[in-house]
Amino acid sequence: MHRAYGEPILVDSISVCQWLMAGVHKLDSKKPAEFYVCEEAFAMLEYLSFNAPKIMDSLLTMQINSLEGQLAVAQSKAEKVMVATS
């Protein structure tokens, strides 16, 4: 089945779990594959938690830039109103 360029890939959580479990190599035959999936998920959460301050800084910077842009637009509109009413 082909999909058009740019068309989103729809994936449900079950197929993601199956995909993860299929890619897991059992290093210890006594441990189930789910253990390794959980281990990988924990590693991803750990990565996100360590990088959360950087992510929050970036989001706040984007929000500040957006607010500065909105302020500039509002000031420009106010100046036009002041000129028009003078």
PyRosetta script that sets phi, psi and omega in degrees:
from pyrosetta import init, pose_from_sequence

init()
pose = pose_from_sequence("MHRAYGEPILVDSISVCQWLMAGVHKLDSKKPAEFYVCEEAFAMLEYLSFNAPKIMDSLLTMQINSLEGQLAVAQSKAEKVMVATS")
pose.set_psi(1, 121.3)
pose.set_omega(1, 178.6)
pose.set_phi(2, -95.1)
pose.set_psi(2, 150.7)
pose.set_omega(2, 175.0)
pose.set_phi(3, -124.2)
pose.set_psi(3, 152.2)
pose.set_omega(3, -178.5)
pose.set_phi(4, -70.2)
pose.set_psi(4, 152.6)
pose.set_omega(4, 178.1)
pose.set_phi(5, -59.6)
pose.set_psi(5, 131.3)
pose.set_omega(5, 179.1)
pose.set_phi(6, 86.5)
pose.set_psi(6, -9.4)
pose.set_omega(6, 179.5)
pose.set_phi(7, -72.2)
pose.set_psi(7, 132.1)
pose.set_omega(7, -177.4)
pose.set_phi(8, -66.6)
pose.set_psi(8, 149.9)
pose.set_omega(8, 176.3)
pose.set_phi(9, -94.5)
pose.set_psi(9, 120.6)
pose.set_omega(9, 179.9)
pose.set_phi(10, -91.5)
pose.set_psi(10, 121.9)
pose.set_omega(10, -177.9)
pose.set_phi(11, -131.7)
pose.set_psi(11, 131.9)
pose.set_omega(11, 175.5)
pose.set_phi(12, -95.7)
pose.set_psi(12, 165.8)
pose.set_omega(12, -174.1)
pose.set_phi(13, -64.3)
pose.set_psi(13, -31.0)
pose.set_omega(13, -179.5)
pose.set_phi(14, -66.5)
pose.set_psi(14, -44.5)
pose.set_omega(14, -179.0)
pose.set_phi(15, -67.9)
pose.set_psi(15, -31.4)
pose.set_omega(15, 176.5)
pose.set_phi(16, -65.0)
pose.set_psi(16, -44.7)
pose.set_omega(16, 178.3)
pose.set_phi(17, -62.0)
pose.set_psi(17, -42.3)
pose.set_omega(17, 179.1)
pose.set_phi(18, -64.3)
pose.set_psi(18, -39.3)
pose.set_omega(18, 179.0)
pose.set_phi(19, -64.8)
pose.set_psi(19, -44.2)
pose.set_omega(19, 178.2)
pose.set_phi(20, -62.3)
pose.set_psi(20, -44.9)
pose.set_omega(20, -177.7)
pose.set_phi(21, -67.8)
pose.set_psi(21, -31.7)
pose.set_omega(21, 178.9)
pose.set_phi(22, -68.7)
pose.set_psi(22, -31.4)
pose.set_omega(22, -178.9)
pose.set_phi(23, -86.3)
pose.set_psi(23, -5.7)
pose.set_omega(23, -177.6)
pose.set_phi(24, -83.2)
pose.set_psi(24, 129.5)
pose.set_omega(24, 175.8)
pose.set_phi(25, -98.2)
pose.set_psi(25, 124.6)
pose.set_omega(25, 179.7)
pose.set_phi(26, -72.1)
pose.set_psi(26, 113.9)
pose.set_omega(26, 177.0)
pose.set_phi(27, -87.6)
pose.set_psi(27, -28.1)
pose.set_omega(27, 179.7)
pose.set_phi(28, -128.5)
pose.set_psi(28, 114.9)
pose.set_omega(28, -174.9)
pose.set_phi(29, -66.4)
pose.set_psi(29, -15.6)
pose.set_omega(29, 179.4)
pose.set_phi(30, -79.7)
pose.set_psi(30, -20.4)
pose.set_omega(30, -178.7)
pose.set_phi(31, -96.0)
pose.set_psi(31, 135.1)
pose.set_omega(31, 179.1)
pose.set_phi(32, -72.1)
pose.set_psi(32, 160.3)
pose.set_omega(32, 180.0)
pose.set_phi(33, -61.2)
pose.set_psi(33, -31.4)
pose.set_omega(33, 179.8)
pose.set_phi(34, -59.9)
pose.set_psi(34, -33.1)
pose.set_omega(34, 178.7)
pose.set_phi(35, -59.2)
pose.set_psi(35, -44.0)
pose.set_omega(35, -178.4)
pose.set_phi(36, -69.8)
pose.set_psi(36, -34.9)
pose.set_omega(36, 176.3)
pose.set_phi(37, -63.4)
pose.set_psi(37, -44.9)
pose.set_omega(37, 178.3)
pose.set_phi(38, -63.3)
pose.set_psi(38, -38.6)
pose.set_omega(38, 178.7)
pose.set_phi(39, -62.0)
pose.set_psi(39, -43.1)
pose.set_omega(39, 178.0)
pose.set_phi(40, -65.5)
pose.set_psi(40, -42.0)
pose.set_omega(40, 178.8)
pose.set_phi(41, -62.7)
pose.set_psi(41, -41.1)
pose.set_omega(41, 178.1)
pose.set_phi(42, -62.7)
pose.set_psi(42, -41.3)
pose.set_omega(42, 178.9)
pose.set_phi(43, -62.2)
pose.set_psi(43, -39.5)
pose.set_omega(43, 178.1)
pose.set_phi(44, -66.1)
pose.set_psi(44, -42.6)
pose.set_omega(44, 178.4)
pose.set_phi(45, -64.4)
pose.set_psi(45, -38.6)
pose.set_omega(45, 178.0)
pose.set_phi(46, -62.8)
pose.set_psi(46, -44.0)
pose.set_omega(46, 178.1)
pose.set_phi(47, -59.4)
pose.set_psi(47, -45.7)
pose.set_omega(47, -179.9)
pose.set_phi(48, -63.8)
pose.set_psi(48, -40.6)
pose.set_omega(48, -178.1)
pose.set_phi(49, -68.3)
pose.set_psi(49, -35.6)
pose.set_omega(49, 177.9)
pose.set_phi(50, -71.2)
pose.set_psi(50, -29.8)
pose.set_omega(50, -179.2)
pose.set_phi(51, -96.5)
pose.set_psi(51, 1.1)
pose.set_omega(51, -178.7)
pose.set_phi(52, -56.4)
pose.set_psi(52, -43.1)
pose.set_omega(52, 179.1)
pose.set_phi(53, -59.9)
pose.set_psi(53, -40.1)
pose.set_omega(53, 178.8)
pose.set_phi(54, -65.5)
pose.set_psi(54, -41.6)
pose.set_omega(54, 179.8)
pose.set_phi(55, -64.3)
pose.set_psi(55, -44.4)
pose.set_omega(55, 179.4)
pose.set_phi(56, -64.1)
pose.set_psi(56, -40.5)
pose.set_omega(56, 177.1)
pose.set_phi(57, -59.5)
pose.set_psi(57, -43.4)
pose.set_omega(57, 179.4)
pose.set_phi(58, -64.3)
pose.set_psi(58, -43.1)
pose.set_omega(58, 179.4)
pose.set_phi(59, -64.9)
pose.set_psi(59, -41.3)
pose.set_omega(59, 178.6)
pose.set_phi(60, -66.1)
pose.set_psi(60, -38.6)
pose.set_omega(60, 177.2)
pose.set_phi(61, -62.2)
pose.set_psi(61, -42.7)
pose.set_omega(61, 177.9)
pose.set_phi(62, -63.9)
pose.set_psi(62, -39.7)
pose.set_omega(62, 179.7)
pose.set_phi(63, -66.5)
pose.set_psi(63, -41.5)
pose.set_omega(63, 178.3)
pose.set_phi(64, -62.7)
pose.set_psi(64, -44.4)
pose.set_omega(64, 178.7)
pose.set_phi(65, -61.1)
pose.set_psi(65, -40.0)
pose.set_omega(65, 178.2)
pose.set_phi(66, -63.8)
pose.set_psi(66, -44.5)
pose.set_omega(66, 179.5)
pose.set_phi(67, -65.0)
pose.set_psi(67, -37.7)
pose.set_omega(67, 177.0)
pose.set_phi(68, -63.4)
pose.set_psi(68, -39.8)
pose.set_omega(68, 177.3)
pose.set_phi(69, -64.5)
pose.set_psi(69, -42.3)
pose.set_omega(69, 178.0)
pose.set_phi(70, -64.2)
pose.set_psi(70, -38.5)
pose.set_omega(70, 178.3)
pose.set_phi(71, -64.6)
pose.set_psi(71, -42.0)
pose.set_omega(71, 178.9)
pose.set_phi(72, -62.2)
pose.set_psi(72, -41.0)
pose.set_omega(72, 178.4)
pose.set_phi(73, -64.7)
pose.set_psi(73, -44.1)
pose.set_omega(73, -180.0)
pose.set_phi(74, -63.9)
pose.set_psi(74, -40.3)
pose.set_omega(74, 178.2)
pose.set_phi(75, -64.6)
pose.set_psi(75, -40.4)
pose.set_omega(75, 178.9)
pose.set_phi(76, -63.3)
pose.set_psi(76, -43.3)
pose.set_omega(76, 178.2)
pose.set_phi(77, -64.3)
pose.set_psi(77, -40.5)
pose.set_omega(77, 179.7)
pose.set_phi(78, -64.3)
pose.set_psi(78, -40.0)
pose.set_omega(78, 178.1)
pose.set_phi(79, -63.8)
pose.set_psi(79, -40.6)
pose.set_omega(79, 178.8)
pose.set_phi(80, -64.0)
pose.set_psi(80, -40.0)
pose.set_omega(80, 178.3)
pose.set_phi(81, -65.4)
pose.set_psi(81, -41.7)
pose.set_omega(81, -179.9)
pose.set_phi(82, -63.4)
pose.set_psi(82, -42.0)
pose.set_omega(82, 179.4)
pose.set_phi(83, -67.1)
pose.set_psi(83, -40.7)
pose.set_omega(83, -177.7)
pose.set_phi(84, -68.6)
pose.set_psi(84, -31.7)
pose.set_omega(84, -177.9)
pose.set_phi(85, -92.0)
pose.set_psi(85, -6.2)
pose.set_omega(85, -180.0)
pose.set_phi(86, -83.9)
pose.dump_pdb("model.pdb")
